[in-house]
């Protein structure tokens, strides 16, 4: 696969939907990517299986208050500085064989391709989240028992910080402290991973899946019905109607957005942090993270982010199945409701019976001020 200019709209719509209401604004990243692709034949996106097992793949992306990314644009050298810094630290000074996104949902579904176009490197068809997730300690690497560090953080001004010898939670806290001094965002570059190991520690095929998802949604007519939308996204529509109440998340707890379904009058409530986390219909829990829950503008089918939903919006509430990587019982707790400090059990479209066990302690709370969301 190769991402060319004419595929950017589908990519943008797909990664925006997979952001599950978070992940940062994709429009600025799309503009940057189009500009870089205009005079090229696109960015190669090889399948993981097509790379030699010993080929080194460097995960990277943008972390922090990604909304600021639209106001404080990159200077152009942040990705290169980060890749060089992590290469020096790990002793892998040769250019990597490929890059990989840390998160396919939202801005980072595009930023890795911006890096690939800038550095002249392919971007492998995989990522470390499979959707939008807010914390560095929720990477698939962590679910697979691997470390997040060593890693490099590069601010827009070019200052580089290396982090090593820290747990995933400590990397999250360190990055948060660093971001307070950078103006809101930084580039994150992780240590190279051999391509032969990605099947066990990454969400494989996620870039291609995002493009296909976005293309299917863009192919729908304006104001498409619920059945057509459900078929296009491979999931279901939980309700369609006006947003009647919004309470945005704060330091004191999660927020929510409620939609009254025009068909039957049911109240569909989405509980949200920086992503939509739970879906309830007339008080009954019907869907949770790690399934992708999203609000779509009923006319344009454009995803409505958590921080932009407003009373009066006419919306569809949709649920898209979680990447298979996250449905394994040993991985699910990291991204289930309890992984976000919520007591509910996971309820997924893929469930054939009772929800998979969630062994996270009921009192667990997620760190405040997630690093990767604005």
C-alpha positions in Angstrom: 0.0 0.0 0.0 1.1 3.6 -0.7 -0.6 6.7 0.7 -0.9 9.3 -2.0 -2.6 12.7 -2.0 -5.9 11.4 -3.2 -6.1 9.0 -0.3 -5.6 11.6 2.4 -9.4 12.4 2.8 -10.1 8.7 3.5 -7.2 8.4 5.9 -8.3 11.6 7.7 -11.9 10.5 8.1 -10.8 7.0 9.2 -8.3 8.1 11.9 -10.7 10.8 13.1 -13.4 8.1 13.7 -10.9 5.8 15.4 -10.0 8.6 17.7 -13.2 7.8 19.6 -13.8 11.5 20.3 -10.1 12.1 21.1 -6.7 11.9 19.5 -6.4 15.5 18.5 -7.5 17.5 15.5 -6.7 15.8 12.1 -7.2 18.8 9.8 -3.9 20.5 10.3 -2.0 17.2 10.0 -3.8 16.5 6.7 -2.9 19.9 5.3 0.8 19.2 6.1 0.7 15.7 4.6 -1.0 16.9 1.4 1.7 19.5 1.0 4.5 17.0 1.4 2.9 14.4 -0.9 2.0 16.9 -3.7 5.3 16.4 -5.5 5.9 12.7 -4.7 4.5 9.3 -5.5 3.3 9.0 -1.9 4.6 7.3 1.3 5.0 3.5 1.1 3.1 1.6 3.8 4.4 -2.0 3.8 2.7 -4.8 5.6 4.6 -6.0 8.7 5.0 -9.5 7.0 6.7 -7.9 4.0 9.6 -6.5 6.1 12.6 -8.7 7.0 12.3 -10.0 10.6 15.4 -8.0 11.6 14.4 -4.8 10.0 14.2 -2.0 12.7 11.0 -0.1 13.0 10.9 3.2 15.0 7.5 4.2 16.6 6.9 7.9 16.8 4.2 10.5 17.0 3.0 13.7 18.7 2.2 13.9 22.4 0.6 16.5 24.6 -2.1 19.0 24.1 -2.6 18.2 20.4 -5.1 21.1 20.0 -2.1 23.4 20.4 -0.6 21.7 17.3 -2.9 23.8 15.1 -1.5 27.0 16.7 2.2 26.1 17.2 3.2 24.2 14.1 6.3 22.0 13.9 9.5 23.5 12.6 10.1 20.5 10.4 13.1 18.9 12.2 11.6 17.5 15.3 11.1 14.0 13.9 14.6 13.8 12.5 16.1 15.0 15.8 14.2 12.4 17.7 15.1 9.5 15.5 18.8 10.6 15.6 18.7 10.9 19.4 17.2 7.5 20.0 19.6 6.0 17.5 22.6 7.4 19.4 21.2 6.2 22.8 20.5 2.7 21.6 23.6 2.3 19.4 21.4 1.9 16.3 22.9 4.8 14.4 21.9 3.6 10.9 18.6 4.9 9.5 15.7 2.6 10.5 14.0 0.5 7.9 10.6 2.0 8.6 8.6 4.2 11.0 5.4 3.3 12.8 2.7 5.5 14.4 2.3 5.3 18.1 -1.5 5.8 17.7 -3.6 5.4 14.6 -6.6 7.3 16.1 -6.6 11.0 15.5 -3.6 13.2 14.7 -1.0 10.5 15.1 -2.7 8.5 12.4 -1.4 11.2 10.1 1.7 12.5 11.9 3.7 9.3 11.3 3.1 9.7 7.6 4.2 13.3 7.8 7.4 12.0 9.4 7.8 9.3 6.7 7.4 11.9 3.9 9.8 14.2 5.7 12.5 11.6 6.3 12.0 9.6 3.1 11.1 6.4 5.0 8.2 4.0 4.7 5.6 3.8 7.5 4.7 0.2 8.4 1.0 -0.8 8.5 0.7 -1.0 12.3 0.6 1.1 15.4 0.7 0.9 19.2 -3.0 1.6 20.0 -5.3 0.5 17.1 -7.6 3.4 18.1 -7.4 6.6 20.2 -6.0 6.1 23.7 -4.9 8.9 26.1 -1.9 7.5 28.0 1.6 6.3 27.1 1.2 3.4 29.6 -1.6 2.1 27.4 0.5 1.3 24.4 0.3 -2.3 23.0 4.0 -2.6 24.0 2.9 -2.4 27.7 0.2 -4.9 27.2 2.8 -7.3 25.7 5.0 -6.9 28.7 7.6 -4.6 27.1 9.0 -1.2 28.1 8.2 2.2 26.7 11.6 3.6 27.3 14.2 4.4 26.2 12.4 7.2 24.4 13.1 10.7 23.2 11.0 13.8 23.5 11.6 16.7 21.2 9.9 20.1 21.7 9.1 22.4 18.7 12.2 24.5 19.5 14.5 21.5 19.1 15.3 20.7 22.7 15.7 16.9 23.2 15.1 14.9 26.4 16.0 11.2 26.7 14.1 9.0 29.2 15.4 5.6 30.3 15.2 3.3 33.2 11.6 4.2 34.0 8.3 2.2 34.2 5.6 3.0 31.6 3.7 4.9 34.3 6.8 6.9 35.2 7.4 7.7 31.5 3.8 9.0 31.4 4.5 11.3 34.4 7.9 12.4 33.1 6.4 13.3 29.7 3.6 15.3 31.4 6.1 17.3 33.3 8.3 18.0 30.3 5.2 19.0 28.2 4.5 21.8 30.8 7.7 23.5 29.5 7.3 23.0 25.8 4.3 25.1 24.9 1.9 22.1 24.9 3.2 19.4 22.6 6.3 17.4 21.6 7.4 14.7 19.3 7.9 11.3 21.0 10.2 8.7 19.5 10.6 5.2 20.9 13.4 2.7 20.6 13.5 0.6 17.4 11.5 -2.7 17.4 12.5 -5.6 15.0 9.7 -6.1 12.5 9.6 -9.8 13.4 8.4 -8.9 16.9 5.6 -6.5 15.8 2.9 -9.2 15.5 3.1 -9.8 19.3 3.4 -6.2 20.5 1.7 -3.9 17.9 -1.8 -3.6 16.3 -1.0 -4.9 12.8 -2.9 -3.6 9.8 -4.3 -0.6 11.5 -3.3 2.0 8.9 -5.0 0.1 6.0 -8.0 -0.5 8.2 -8.3 3.3 8.9 -8.1 4.1 5.1 -10.8 1.5 4.3 -13.0 2.7 7.1 -12.7 6.3 6.0 -13.3 5.5 2.4 -16.5 3.5 3.3 -17.9 6.5 5.3 -17.0 9.0 2.6 -18.8 6.9 0.0 -22.1 7.2 1.9 -24.6 9.9 0.7 -25.2 12.9 2.9 -27.6 12.2 5.8 -27.3 8.5 5.2 -29.6 6.3 7.3 -28.5 4.3 10.3 -28.5 0.9 8.5 -26.1 2.2 5.8 -23.8 3.8 8.4 -23.7 0.6 10.4 -22.8 -1.4 7.3 -20.1 1.0 6.3 -18.4 1.1 9.7 -18.8 -2.7 10.4 -20.5 -1.8 13.7 -23.8 -0.5 14.9 -25.7 2.7 15.4 -27.0 3.1 19.0 -29.2 6.1 18.3 -29.8 9.1 16.1 -31.1 12.4 17.2 -30.3 15.7 18.9 -27.7 16.1 21.7 -29.8 17.4 24.6 -27.2 17.6 27.4 -23.4 17.9 27.6 -21.2 17.9 30.7 -17.6 18.1 29.8 -15.0 16.1 31.8 -13.0 17.8 34.5 -10.5 17.1 37.2 -13.4 15.9 39.4 -14.6 13.2 37.1 -15.7 12.1 33.6 -18.3 14.0 31.5 -21.2 12.9 29.4 -23.2 13.7 26.3 -26.8 12.5 25.9 -28.7 12.0 22.6 -32.5 11.4 22.4 -33.1 8.9 19.7 -35.7 10.1 17.2 -36.8 6.6 16.3 -38.0 5.4 19.7 -37.2 8.2 22.2 -34.5 6.3 24.0 -31.8 8.3 25.8 -28.3 7.3 24.6 -25.7 8.6 27.0 -21.9 8.6 26.3 -19.6 8.9 29.3 -16.4 10.6 28.2 -13.0 11.7 29.4 -10.8 12.7 26.5 -12.4 9.9 24.6 -15.9 8.4 24.6 -15.7 5.5 27.1 -19.1 4.1 27.9 -22.5 4.0 26.1 -25.7 3.5 27.9 -29.2 3.3 26.5 -32.0 4.3 29.0 -29.4 3.6 31.7 -28.4 0.1 30.5 -24.7 -0.4 29.6 -24.5 -1.4 26.0 -20.9 -0.6 24.9 -17.6 0.3 26.4 -13.9 0.9 25.6 -11.9 -0.6 23.9 -14.7 -0.6 21.3 -14.6 2.7 19.4 -17.6 4.8 20.5 -18.2 8.0 18.5 -20.6 10.8 17.7 -21.0 11.5 14.0 -22.7 14.7 12.6 -25.9 13.3 11.2 -25.6 15.2 8.0 -21.9 15.0 7.1 -21.0 11.9 9.1 -17.9 13.9 10.4 -16.8 12.7 13.9 -17.6 15.1 16.7 -14.8 15.3 19.3 -15.5 15.2 23.0 -14.4 18.7 23.5 -16.6 20.1 20.7 -19.9 18.3 21.2 -22.7 20.8 22.0 -26.4 20.7 22.9 -28.4 20.9 19.7 -26.0 18.9 17.5 -27.8 16.4 15.4 -25.8 13.2 15.8 -25.5 9.5 15.3 -24.0 7.5 18.2 -21.9 4.6 16.7 -20.0 1.7 18.1 -17.1 0.1 16.1 -15.5 -3.2 17.2 -12.2 -3.0 19.1 -9.0 -4.2 17.4 -8.7 -7.9 18.0 -5.4 -7.2 19.9 -7.3 -5.7 22.8 -9.9 -8.4 23.2 -7.6 -10.9 24.7 -8.3 -11.3 28.5 -4.7 -10.6 29.5 -4.7 -7.3 27.5 -8.2 -6.1 28.0 -7.8 -4.7 31.5 -5.4 -2.0 30.3 -8.0 -0.4 28.1 -11.3 -1.5 29.7 -13.4 1.0 31.7 -11.4 0.1 34.9 -8.3 1.1 33.1 -9.8 4.6 33.0 -10.9 4.5 36.7 -14.5 3.5 35.9 -16.1 0.5 37.7 -18.1 -0.9 34.8 -17.1 -4.2 33.1 -16.2 -4.2 29.5 -19.1 -4.8 27.0 -17.9 -5.3 23.5 -19.5 -6.1 20.1 -17.2 -9.1 19.9 -18.5 -10.6 23.1 -20.1 -14.0 22.5 -21.0 -14.4 26.1 -20.1 -12.7 29.4 -17.5 -10.0 29.2 -13.9 -11.1 29.4 -12.5 -10.9 32.9 -11.2 -7.5 34.0 -8.6 -8.0 36.8 -7.8 -4.4 37.4 -8.4 -3.5 41.0 -11.9 -1.8 41.3 -10.3 1.2 43.0 -7.8 1.9 40.3 -7.9 5.5 38.9 -6.3 6.7 35.8 -3.6 9.4 35.9 -4.9 12.9 35.6 -4.2 15.2 32.6 -3.5 12.4 30.0 -0.4 13.1 27.9 -1.7 12.6 24.4 -4.9 14.6 24.4 -5.8 18.2 24.1 
